[in-house]
Amino acid sequence: MDEPTDPVCEEDLLHPLATMIDPELGMNIVELGMVRMAAWRNGDIEVALTPTSPSCPLTHMLIHDAEDALRQRFPDAGAIRIELVWDPPWTVDRLKESARRQLGLSPGE
């Protein structure tokens, strides 16, 4: 018997998360590389996020907004679990190319 495939891929999950704008940098959290992992597992959604700063005062808002964005896009999903991951810490190496350009950084900087 074939293994059932998940109906939602990581890219599908990233779309609603890309609507979330980091208030300090003014860019979406996907382009900033804050999304470490997004997966659909057995009807549930699991996401791991790394804030750009360990002293970020908005982590509760980040979790809440991510849950809301995913629930709006996937109302029939079971549980939506958002985990903050601090290790390894976020660095500019996680920036997508478009975010690098917006911040005036060259590739590899």
Protein Blocks (a to p, Z undefined) as FASTA:
>chain_A
ZZdddfbdfklmmmmmmmpccfklopafklnopambdcdeehiacdddddfbfklcklmm
mmmmmmmmmmmmmmmbccddddddfbdcddfklpcfklmmmnopaehZZ
